[in-house]
């Protein structure tokens, strides 16, 4: 199997991730923060160590401002529902995932969409034009899960803060792939996945909340602290974390983050971009193939369609005939596909990861050539 669905989750993980996870499951599966005995204390230390690793990666000066979650979707919901109040206005972009669109709609707040161009790029001016006097929150997808476009967070952040709003960055695809500095970029909240570019286990993610941002908890109870209080603790991360955490998986995420730090995000992006560039270069020679990827500013994610062929049928054929795993359809991002004019059928998405090689590119492009000629 050639795995080219890394935008969904990385399949292969660094060896240290497996070692940390299974060692933690076997030796330290006590309930973190739920006891003073040495096993529970060790589990708590593993979670704290992971928070420190994440904080170093994203240049966060207070690790306790990170609340670990089971995925980016929960992190986004914690931020959106925790911040918005009746009468607020929200700006989202034309490249957002349903994990943003749905909770914003469910909040009942008015929202506007900052339009993307045909390559999925969001201009800072588009964000400014979408904002109103009562805009409280702007949400930006850092790297598109559909076409791989990387947004200019620095420029967008200046626009957002000049208008007095908060900035929430969806880093599901960018965490571990490109450098993020929450202080320099003035990112008020950052939602991230642990199992994609960071190469941690499934079921891991998190939300960073700046000290100046006040959120209401989405969940209550089971914080492990202030048990005498009928209200949720006001301090992070307990404000947003209720119930038993998956300490072994979080510990393994910490090891994954350290691995990424040692490699450097620029090295990861360069590798994935080189594979995507080579992939696109070969496919441009096939007239039936239409690519959806900017020639500049892209990551390792590429979408395409083949003339007169349904994306779902193409992905199925790649799987059953050629042993290549990709994803097809709308990728949970209908707004993005409307921006790219690929709605409602969607696209076939190829997403390259750190453990993919040029040999994978060659086999994938050969398979597409055969499908086109069939």
Secondary structure, DSSP 8 states (H G I E B T S, - for coil): -EE-BTTT--SS--HHHHHHHHHHHHH--S-TTS-SSHHHHHHHHHHHHHHHHHHHHHT-S-GGGEEEESSHHHHHHHHHHHH--TT-EEEEETT--HHHHHHHHHHT-EEEEE---TTS---HHHHHHH--TTEEEEEEESB-TTT-BB--HHHHHHHHHHTT-EEEEEETTTTTTS---TTTTT-SEEEEESSSTT---TT-EEEEE-TT-----SS-S--SS-TT-SS--SSTTTTT--S---HHHHHHHHHHHHHHHHH-HHHHHHHHHHHHHHHHHHHTT-TTEEEE--SSSB-SEEEEEETT--HHHHHHHHHHHH-EE-EEE-TT-HHHHHHTT-TTT-EEEEE--TT--HHHHHHHHHHHHHHHH-
